[in-house]
Amino acid sequence: MPRIAVTSVHVDDQSRALTFYTEVLGFVLKLDLPAGDFRWLTVVDPGDPHGPQLLLEPDAHPAARAYATALHADGIPAAQFEVEDIHRAHDELTERGARIVQPPTEMGPVWTMIIDDTCGNLIQLATAADL
């Protein structure tokens, strides 16, 4: 059976994305390799360094840029990540200067919040309501 090894978010600036995803969200750099005019740039969960990688992929292709722009304009997150405690995550991310688009909000069995990654995407964080 296949397993998820790499997934991606399209970003408008790889360096700024690396700063956000490591210094604000707390992921760690996995790979940073030259790839033509860009980089093969991935981050991983620090608790699972051999787990799935998030590729910070340039939005240089017109279709990718249009897709990311449309999602952002409509308020649709490009990716979702799990956190143990949404309220603690909110406090920590606020301290780190994250732009909170939607504060923690109860949505049935989960709590969600949305942040702007500064690179063209909205990112949703979620936690089970009973945690």
Disulfide bonds with the S-S distance in Angstrom:
none
